[in-house]
Amino acid sequence: MATRTITRHAVQRYIERVDRSATPATASRHLADLVTGGRVRPKPRSWTVVDPAPGKVFIYSASEPDVCLVATRDAVVTVLTRDLCRGGRGHVEHHRVAHHRHATLVPPPAWNPRMLEEAA
């Protein structure tokens, strides 16, 4: 199995979504353990509401069955939970794709000074 870097973003999302008491070092170690012991899948499980894409893989571990690591060949880029995908924490926008229910995590809009002009 290829070695994957654990990104800061993934560490932050692990702390935010899985274990709020974890330190960044602890979260990073736990993520590395999940990668080592996890199963890499090219398609997400049914509860994971993120579209598959070339180069994107999904890592699931029996030790944390409600956690999904979204990764590329080189890095773990974010952490999703079953609760998040159900709409428990965070913002998820649902849409239909090829007769399957999928979702895209939607970040807040970037600040743009023109917004004030358009609102006036």
PyMOL commands that set and color helices and strands:
alter all, ss='L'
color gray80, all
select helices_A, chain A and resi 8-17+24-37+82-85+114-119
alter helices_A, ss='H'
color red, helices_A
select strands_A, chain A and resi 5-6+39-41+57-61+64-71+75-81+92-97+100-105
alter strands_A, ss='S'
color yellow, strands_A
deselect
rebuild
show_as cartoon
